[in-house]
Structure formats: structure tokens, C-alpha cells
Amino acid sequence: MDVEEVLEFADHLVFAMTGKHLDSLQKAILRGAWDNQKYREIAERHHRSEKYVKEVGFKLWRLLSNILGEELSKANFRAALERRWRFSFVLPFGKAFVRTAKVTPNTCNSPEITNIQQLDEDISVGYEGKNSLFSSHQDLSDAPDVFSFWGRSEELNKLEKWIVEERCRLVVLFGMSGIGKTALAVKLVEKIQDNFEFVIWRSLCYKPTLAEMQANSIQFLSDREEKEVDGNADFRLSQFMEYLRKYRCLVILDDVHLLFSTGELAGCYQSGYEDYSLLFKQLGELTHDSCFLLTSWEKPREIVTLEGDNKPVRSLELAGLDIPSSGELLREKGLGEEKWEYLINHYAGNPLWLQIVSTIIADLFEGSVSEFLKYDTLLLSEELKDILSKQIYRLSPLEKDVLSRLANEDEPVAISKLLGNIQFSNSDLLNAIQSLRRRSLIQKQDGNGMIFTVKPVLKQYLKTEYFRVLNTAIKLNIN
């Protein structure tokens, strides 16, 4: 029995149970298990994360275990399949037939035959427990677990309205690091997933090229059958769009900012990733019934000309948590209920910032916010400095100059004042201010769109760390 016979045998079994054939990655895992390859080797060969390959493998072993009536794993798969192969015979598993083998009186009462007969009976009565393993067209293996979530009901309802009711085709969720974009996207998927035939979550932390992202998505959308994906970029994009028209899909691309260059204005793509721009344009301009949800530190440039209240493209800048929701977070972290509002305002309701400072207050001040505030300081822990340095490092030289000037002002600054105090053209300065806005690093003063300010934590960081960041930025390897 060779590996191709094993794949054929396993494919018949899975098709009989689920009505779907093994996809290319499932076959690769079986081949790898047959050859004693590690998950890491399989992942590298097929350009997927090791975590994702392990997750697919776990589901596959569980499915085969249910089919064959014994626990299967990567370690014992080969021996189990070879043993079962000897007893395989014709049985009508829905549309599939298991390969014929001679059945003798000695094998008719074997456990293997009993298990296969029981499987056939289970299918004939619609055995939900087994079929449910692959009944949902979802690939959420890249989506993180969200253990704590606070507030955001208004944002959830707005996004649900845009995507489900108004059928938006492209939605961008952007904001500073730690503000809760990914967590909100996870909760949104949980809420609206039943409105879609396919749900796909793709993390861009490994920076897949558009060709890789499309190829993986097309294989999933093509009913889990192995299909050749044409190497021509234009044809591949056209093929991808056809699937988005054929099915109602929800596709989440998490951490889109990792596609953008450092040292440039917001939304400038790195070399080799420019074709994502074409994808986003086509998603917004061409007719289809699917939706892409992007999360990013900064808004892609294409969105500016595509979005509008009456258009199928929208963007939502995620602000900090409100006072009640932030209070839930602080209560969960064990802080005493005094002077919370002061703390929340200084850390701009940013969930990650609040969690960092809350942990320190709990450890050093026994959870007393009042004791902490006696020192009249905005605490910048090493964790928080590291987070902020990654965002500052991405800025262009002009953006860094503008931001540092804003941080050194005690009061909000008008555009006119900046224009008079900086040695750049008005056009360059306005572009830099717009870019900082798209990165959520400066905010408009309430009631006056021409006056800007910087969040207290960021201002404190820039005052104390700005020159150190400039001197050490070249040593960082952050994208």
C-alpha cells in the first residue's frame, strides 16, 4: 500500500462522511504523516503557519477517528490505515464507495467490519455529531481567542448594520495599537457569521503576498477540492472575484498595516505588496455580494476615494472605551473604585494601555488608584514604551517633526501656527497632518476641526523618549 492509495482510501472515507473531498492541505498533512514529517516542515512547504497546519491536522485526525472508530493521530495514522485497508470492501457511503477487497468468513465479524457497518447506519439516519465536524464553511484558525471584552455595543451595531443590512463590500476598522480592533472583529464575526456561506480569517502577521492569500482562499472556497490556481496575476484576481460573486463570503484581513512601508506617509505599500491596492479597489468598485473587513493601525489610501455614507465602502476609526466600559476593565483587574475617570482619561480609554497600568497599580499599590496618583505621573512602563516606539518608528521624518512639535505644546495647536513654525512647504505639512490623522496619532479638538492635539500618554512618551527613539530607530527591525 503506497501513499497515493492511502490518500484515495482516506478521501473515499471522508467524502462518505461529509460529502466533501480532502483539500490540498489535508492531503499534504496525510502525506507528511506517512513520511514522518513534522508539522513545521509541512507548513513551510505549503506557505502556511505551523499553528494553522496543526489545527487542520487536529480536525482531520478527529474526523478519521470518528469514521474508523478508534483514536487516530499523526503518530499512529500509517499503521491504522494499513490495517483498515486490509478489511476494506464495498459499502454505499452516500455517493462514495470504499475500494473493493475480498471478504472472507473470518473477516465478516471483525471489529473493523462492525465499525464500518455502524458508520453506514449512522449516515443513513443523519448522524449529526460526526457530520458537524466540517458542516460549517469557516476557516477561523488565524483568529485569536478573545477572553475579555468590554463595551463596544455601539460599534458592533454600526458594523453589523453596514455589513448585514446595507451590504457593504469593504469595511476598514482602524486605530492605534491596543485599541481593540482585532477583539472587536472577533466579536463581530461571532454575531454575524450566520449571514454568510463562507467566513475566512487571514492574519497578515506573516505578510503573505496577494498571490498566496488568494490561492489559499480559492482552495477553501472551491468546496475544499484541490484546484490549480493560475499563475497569472490578473486571471487569479478575476478568479477570486468570481468566487466572491458566487458565494456570500465574509473575509477578515487582520493587521493590514504590516503591508505598508516604514518611513513613509500612511498607506504606502512595501515593495511586493502593491497589488493589494488593486484588490481593495476592485472590492469597492466591482459588484459582488461578499464583504472584506480590514483591521489596521492606519487607513489604506484607496479607501479615501471609495468610501462614503451612500457607498458600499466604509471606515470606522476605533476610539478608546467609554468610562463605564473602562470601569469594567479596571474592576476586572482588581482596582479599587476611586478616581477611575482621571486614570481612564489620561490613558485615553485604550484597553491595552489600561491593562498595563492596572497590572502595575495592582502589584505596587495594592489596587489603589488614589495611591498611584499621589505621584502625579503618567507611568510609561517598558511594555508601553515598546508598543509606542513601534508606531513612532513607522512615521516619515516630517511626521515625526510635526508630532514632536505638537507634543511640546501645552495647549492644542492650530494648523496656522504649525504652518508658521516649520521649514516645509504648506503642501507637505498638510499631507503629514492628514497622514497622522489616518494613523490615529493626533486628534481634532472638539468643536474645531482646525486645531489638533496629542493623547497625554503619547505626549509624555514623545517628550521623554523622542530623541532616544531617533537615535536607536535604525537598530530596530519592526515593520
N, C-alpha and C positions, 0 to 999 in steps of 0.2 A: 504494500500500500504506500503510494507516494503522496507528496503534499498536495498535488492537484486533485487527486482522488479524495483526499480529506476535505479539501475546500468544497468540492462538489457535493460530498455527503453532508457536510455541515450546512451548506446552502439549502439543500433539499429540506433538511430538518427545520431550519429557521423559517423558510418560506411556508412550510406546512403549518407552523405555529402562528406566524404573524401576517402571512400574505405578502411579505416583502423579502427581497433577496439581501444577502450580505452586501454592505457597501465596501468601497475600496479600502477604507481604514480598518474595518472589521476583518477583511481578508488579510490585510498586512499584519494584523495582530496575530492571527492564526498561523500565518507563515513564520512570523518571528518566534512564536511559541514552539513551533515544530523544530526550528533551528536553534532553540535555546538562546535567542537574542534577548537583551534587556529592553525594557520599555524606553529607556533613553535612546538606544540605537534605532528603535522603530520610529520614535518621534523625530529624530534628526533626519532620517531618511525621507520622511514624508512631510517635513516642514511644519510640524505641529508641536505644541508644548507637551512636555512629558506628563504634566498634570492631566491634560485633556486625554492623552492616549491611555493613561491608567484608568480614567473614568469610563471611557468607552470599553476598555477591556473588562472592567468590573461588571458592567451591564451585560456584556457578551457572555462571560462565564456564568453569570446568574441565569441568563436565558437558557443556555445549553444545559445547565444543571437541572432546571425545571423540565426541559424536554426529555432528558435521559434519566431522570430520577436519581441522580447521585451528584455529590458535590464535585464540580469541576473547577480547576484553577489553571493558571499558566503552567504550573509545575507538573500537573498530572494529566493535562489535556491530551498529549500524544498517546499515552498508554490507554486512556479511556476510549478514545476514538478508534484506535486499532482493535480493541476488544469488541466494541459495539459493531464495528464493520463486519466482523465475522458472523454476526447474527442478523444483519440487515436483510429485509425482504420486502416484498411489495405490500404496501398498505395505503389506502386512499386518504392522504392528509390534505383535505380540501382540494386544491388544484395540483398539488405536488405528489410525486411518488418516490418512495425511497428505493434505492438501487436494489435489483433482484439478487438474492442469494439462496442457495439450496436450504430448505427447511427439513430437518430430519425429526423423527420421533423424540430423539434425545434433546432437541432444542426447543420443542414446542412449549414445554413447561418451564423454560429458563426464566430467571428474573428479567433478563433483557427483553424477552418477548412480552412478558407481562407488563413491563413499563411502557413499551410501545403501544400495546393494545389499550392500556389505560389512557395514554396520550390521545389516541384516536377517539376514545369515548369522551374525553374532556372537550375536545374540539367540537364534537358533534352536538354537545349541549351548550356550547359557548362559554367555556371556562374563562371567566373574567380575570382571575388572579394572574394567569400566565400571559394572556394576551395584552394586559395593561402595561407590560414592560416596555413595549415600543408603540403603544397606541397613540401617543401624543407626538406631533411633529415639532419637537422642540430640541434645540441644541443650546443649552444654557451652561455648559461645562466651564466656560470662561467667566461666568457671572460670579461675583463674590458672595459669600454669606453675609447677611446683614443681621447682626444680633441685637443692635439697639437702633431705634429710630424715633425721632421726636418731631411732632407737629407736621408741617408741610401739607395740611389738608387743602389749603387754597391752591398751592402749586399743583398738587395731584389732580384736583378737579379741573384746573385750567388745561393741563396737558391731556387729560382724558377727553375733554371737550374738543380740543384741537384735533386729536388723532382719531378718536372714535366717531364723534358726531360730525365734525367739519372735514374729515377725511384728508388731513394734511399729509403731504408726501415726504416732507423733510422738516425735522424739528431739531433745533440746536439748544442744548442746555449747557450754559457756560457760566464760569465764575471762578473765584480764587481756589487754590488748593485747600482742601479740608472743609469746604463749604457744604459738602453733602450731595454732590451731583450724582455720583455713582449709586449711593444709597437710595436716592430718590428714584433713579431709573429702575432699580431692582423692585422697589415697591410699586412703581407704575406698571411694570411687566406683570407682577402678581395680580394687579387689579384688572388689566385689560387683555390679558393673553387669550381669553376665550373668544375674542373677536377676530382672531387671526388663524389661518390654516397652518402657518409656519411661524415660529419665533426663533430667531438666531441672535446670539450674543457673541460679539467678537471683541476681545481686548486687543488693543494695539500696542501693548507694552513690549511685544517682541518686534514691533514695526514691520509687519508683513507688507510686501508690495501689493499693489492693487491686483495684480495677476494672481498672486497666492490667495488673497482674500476671496476673489471671485471664484477661483477654481474650487476652493473648499466649500463655499456656499452653494455653488451649482451642483456639486456632488450630493449635498444634503437635500437640495430642493428637487433633484431628479429622482425622487421617490426611493432614495437610498440605493439606487442601482449604480454600478460603476460605469461612468461615461467618460469619453475622451473630451477634454476641453481644448478647443482650438487655440493654437499659439498666437494667432493674430490678435493684437490688442483691440482693434475696432470690432472684429467679429465677436470676440469674447464679451465685450461690453454690451453689444447688441443681444447676445445670447442671454446674458444676465438680466437685461431689461425685460426680455420676453418672459422669463420666469416670474419676475415681479408683476407682470401683467396677468399671467396665467393664474397665479395664486395671490391671495391676500396675505402678505408677509409683514412681520414686524422685525426689523433688523436693528440691533443696537451696536454702534461702534463706540467703544469706551476709550477715553484718553486720546482723542484726535489730535491734541496739541503736540503729541510726540512725532507727528508727521512734519511739523513746522521747524524752520531754522532758528538757531540762536544768533543773537547779534543783529537781527533784522527787525523791521516793524512787524506787528502781529499778522499772522496768517500767511507768511511767506514759506512756501513748501521747500523741504530739503530736496536735494538732487536725487532723482529716482522715485520721487513720490508725487510729482506734479500731476500725474494722471488722475489722482483722487479729485483734483479740482474739476476735471471733466465729468467724473461720476456725479459729484454733487450738483453740478449744473444740470445734467440730464435728469437727475432725480426730481429736481424742482420744476423743470420746463416740460418734460415729456409726460404724457398721460399714462398712469398706471394706478393700481389700487392698493399699493403697498405703502409702508412708511419706514423711513430711516430716522432713528433717534441718535444724535451725536452728543457726546459729552466732551467738554474741552475746557482748558484754562482760558482759552481765547477764542473769539468768534472767527470762523473762516471768512475770508474776504468775499467769497462768492455769495454769501448769504445776504449781504447788504443790498444787492440789486435784485435779489429774488424774493425777499420777504415782504410781507405786508398783511394788514388786517383782513383783506379780502383775497389773499393769495394762499396757495397751499404750502407755503414755506413760512415758518415762524421761528423766532428765537426767544429764549427766556433766560435772562440773567438772574442767577440764583443769589439772593441776598442772605444775610445772616438770619438765624432763628429769631422769632419774636420773644418777648420777655417770658410769657407763660411756657413756651416750648423749651427755652433755655433753662428755665427754672426746673423743668422735669429732668433735664440732663444733670444739673447740679445736685438735685435731690438724689438721683440715682448714684452719683459719685460720693454721696455721704456728706455733703457740705451743709452746715447749719444755715437756716433760712433767715439770714440778715445781710443787708447791703448787696443783695444779688444784682440789682439793677445797675449799680455802679460797675460791677465786675463785667456784666454782660455787655454794657455799652463800650467799655474800654477794649474788650476783645471782639467787638463787632458782631456778637452772636454767632461767630464761626464755631461750629461744633467741635472740630479738631482742636482749635486753639483753646476752647473752654475745657475740653477733656484733659489737655496737657497741664494747664494751670490748676485745674481741680485736683489732679493727682498730687501735685506739689503741695497744695494747701492741705490736703488730707494727710499727707506724710509729715509735713513740717509744722503745721499749725493746728493739728487735730480737727481739721474740717472747719475751722473758724475763719470766715471771710473777713470779719472785723479785725482779727489779729493780723492777718496778712496785709490788710490795707493800712495798718498803722505805719508801715514802712514807706508808704506813699511812693510806690514804684510800680512800673509796668514790668513785670517779670518776663524776661526773654530767656527761656530755657534753651539748652543746647539743641534739643529736638526742634523747637520752634525756629531758632536761628537757621538750622539746616533747611527747614521747609521754605523759609522766606528767601534764603540765598539761591535756591534753585529757580525761583521765579524771577529774581532780580538778574541772575546770570543770563536769562533769555533775552533781556532787553537790548535794544540798539544803543549806541553811545549817546545819541540825542535824548532818547527816553530816560536814560539814567540821569542825565544832566537836569532835565525838566523835573523829574521826580525828586531829586535831591533838593532842588530849589523850593519845591512845594513843601517838602518835609521840614525845611528850616524856617518856615513862616509860622507864626503863632496863630494867625487867622487865615481863613480861606482866601485864595488868591484869584484875582480876575485875569482873564486872558490878556487884557490890555496891559497889565503890569508885567506879565511874562514876556510879551512882545517887546517891551521896552528894555528888558534886562538880560537878554540872551543874544549871543552872537551867531544867530542863524537866521535864514530867511523866514518871513512870515509863513510861507507855504510849508516849509519843513517843520516849523514849530507846530502848526495846526495838525499836520499829519501825525506828529509824535503824540500830541494830546489825544487825538482820535484813537491811536493805537493803544495808549494806556487805558483809555475807556474800554476798548474791546478786550483788554486783559483784566478788567475789573480792579485795576490798581489805583485809580483815582475815581472820585465820585462827585457828582454835581451837588452844589449847595441847594438845599430845599428852597424852592421858590425863585431860584435864579440859575438858569442853565449856563450862564457865562462865568460862574465862579466855581472853583474846584478846590477840593481838599483831599487829604490822605488819611486813612484809618489810623487811629492812635498807635496800634501795635506796629504797623508798617513804618509810621513816622519815627517811632522810637528806634526801630531797627536801623533805619537809614541814618539817623543821627549818630548812632554808636558804632555801626558796622560798615557803613558805606565805603569808606576808604580801604578798609580791610578786604572787603569783597572785591574792589577793583584790583587790589594788589595780588589777590590769590585766585581770581576768576580763571586765569589761564591754566591753573593747576587742576581745576575741576573738570570732570568728564561727565557732564549732565546734559541730556538732550530733552 
